[in-house]
Amino acid sequence: MFSFEEKLEKYAELAVRVGSNLQKGQYLFVDVTIENAQLAQLIAKKGYEAGAKQVFVNYEDDVITRLHYDNAPLEEFDHFPEWQKVEKEWLAEHGGAFIKIKSSSPDLLKGVDAEKIAAFQKAAGQGLAKYRQASQANKVSWTVMAAPSEDWAKKMFGHLPTEQQVPALWDAIFQATRADLEDPVAAWKKHDETLSKKVKELNELRFEKLHYTAPGTDLVIELPDAHIWGGGGSKNVNGFDFMANIPTEEVFTAPLKGGVDGYVSSTKPLSYSGNIIDDFKITFEKGRIVDVEAAEGETVLKNLIATDEGSHYLGEVALVPHQSPISDSGLLYYNTLFDENASNHLAIGSAYTFCVENGTSMSQDELAVAGLNQSMTHVDFMVGSGEMNIDGVKEDGTVVPVFRNGNWAF
């Protein structure tokens, strides 16, 4: 057994050595909430030990964020601060690495004017478009991880006494990310090898399309001719490995933009922009979303889809077995970083350019010809369950079982 302080230090080391895989002489940029200043300090320590040129920390405050949404006028949400745009672009151009620590309450913006949320998401998408393109093309190393907030911990562990809620969430995070093991870095290297083996198998199969069936779901997703499956670690343009998400249990690729038909139903709540979207169904025709219905958060979901033309299409298809560590824990995190790694999922919006051959060197026009969707947004939602079957269909019509009852069939 390790103490909390020992596990937190291991977690910070994962962020630097496995997540961003910071190299000597790089800048490091960390987004974190003020509730997790101790973690930020440890990440900075590990960063400088790895040879960081300088570590920049951006502290966020959920209370101030909510005050802004409640009190600022609507027109204030129509633009994204230029200095934040320049900051990210400058760091990306100068080889910076990025670590994002997600902590916000799933209900942070519940009850906020939906127009304000939609306006800010659109403005942020436009303002950070250049940085997003760099990250989705693996031109920079980046990772997304998580740390508790009191409100998030209460959402998950409200049945426990107040003083036990944050420690319970920390324990869940440490377990899901392997930070509670003797050597988390070695454990992640082994896990990466497992995911890479499945990636290799899927790339060799060369499916033309995937057919999903489950209660509330009957969906066909075509794949681009030159599609590439990925999963686990990625490589940046300089050839250095990094792990974009910790945890991660998925293998993924890009769908053909105009090749999605049928309907799919969510299987877990989606926490998006401080709101919960739940029990929803999305219908597609020739790739485009043509109908949406949700029991909770329908307006927020519709505003997400209306962000731009590309947000009416899918940008990612990801496979995660139902019998996986996070799913087996029985916990619902109300946080996509974790919940998407307990379930097959799809993403509304932009595709990762490395999901087609030579995609990272293609222009936007060439990516469009290759069949990849482009958008200012990228939002994953969960569709998998123990009742889902997926068939892979080859060009000659051969059908290969990929998932049966929620788990790998090969």
C-alpha positions, 0 to 999 in steps of 0.5 A, a space after each residue: 500500500 502506498 500513501 496518498 502523497 506517494 500515489 500523487 507523486 506517481 500520478 504527476 510522474 505519469 503526466 510528465 513521463 508517459 502523458 506528455 513524455 516531456 523532453 529536455 529543453 521543452 516548454 510545458 503548459 499545464 491547465 489545472 484547477 486551484 483545488 489541485 495546486 498540490 498536483 500542479 506543483 508536483 507536475 512542475 517539479 517532475 517537469 523541471 526534473 525532466 529538463 523543462 525549459 519553463 513550466 507554465 501553469 494556468 489555474 482555473 476556478 469553477 466559482 469564478 467561471 460560474 460567476 462569469 456565466 451568471 453575470 456577464 452579458 451574452 455578447 461577451 461570450 461571442 469572442 475568445 480572448 486573443 491573448 489565450 489564442 496567441 499563448 497556445 499557438 506560440 507554445 505549439 510553434 515552439 515545441 511546447 507540451 501540454 497537460 490538461 487536468 480536468 476537474 470541473 463539476 459535471 453540473 457546473 453550468 446547470 441552469 445557465 443560459 444555453 445561448 451563452 454556452 453555445 456562443 462560448 463553445 463556438 468562439 473557443 472553437 474558432 479561437 483555438 482552431 489552429 492549436 486544435 489542428 496542431 494537436 489533432 495532427 500530433 504536431 505537439 505532445 499533449 495529454 488529458 488527465 483528471 483530478 477531483 473537485 468537491 462537486 465532482 466527488 459529491 456527484 459520484 460519491 454522494 452516498 458517503 460522508 462529505 469528508 470521504 468523497 474527495 478521497 474516494 474519487 482520488 482512489 478511483 482515479 489512481 486505480 483507473 490510471 494505474 497510479 496505485 501500482 509499484 511502477 505505473 510507468 512500466 505498467 503503462 508501457 505494457 498496457 500500450 503494447 496490448 492496445 498496439 496489438 489490437 490496432 495491428 489486427 484491425 489495420 490488417 483486416 481493412 474493413 470497408 464498414 462497421 455495422 453496430 446493433 444493440 437495443 436502440 441502435 442500428 448503425 452502419 459506419 463506412 471507413 475511408 479507404 486509407 483509414 488507420 486504426 490507432 490506440 494507446 500511445 502516439 508519436 509527435 512530429 519529432 518521433 517522441 511517444 506520448 499518451 493523449 489520454 490517461 486513462 485509455 482503453 480504446 482503439 479508434 479510427 475516423 469514419 468516412 464523413 458521408 458514410 454513416 447511416 442509421 441511428 444510435 442511442 447513448 448508454 451513459 450520460 454525457 457531461 458537456 460544458 457543465 451540463 448533463 446530456 442523457 438518454 439520447 438518440 441520434 439519427 444519421 443519413 449519408 453521414 449527417 445528423 438529421 434528428 436528435 432526441 434526448 430525455 435530458 439536455 436536448 437543447 445543449 445537445 442540439 446547440 453542440 450539433 449546430 456549432 458548425 457544419 462539421 459538427 453535424 457529422 462524426 469524426 471518430 469511431 472508438 472500440 472499447 470492450 465492455 469488460 474493461 477496468 473502468 467498466 468493471 469498476 461499476 463506477 459512473 464518472 460523469 466525466 468523458 475521459 473515464 466513461 468513454 474508456 468503459 464503453 464503445 463511443 463515437 465523436 461528434 465533430 473533427 477527425 484526427 488527421 493521423 487516422 488516414 495514411 499521410 494525413 498529418 501532411 495533408 492540406 484541409 482540402 486533401 483531408 476532405 477528399 480523403 473523407 475526414 470530417 473537419 469541425 471546431 469541436 470534437 465531443 465523444 459520447 458513449 454508445 457501448 453496452 454488454 448487448 452490443 454486437 459489431 460486424 466488420 464488413 470487407 470490400 468483398 462482402 465478407 462479414 467478420 464478427 468484431 464485438 459480441 455481447 459488448 466484447 471483442 470477438 477475436 
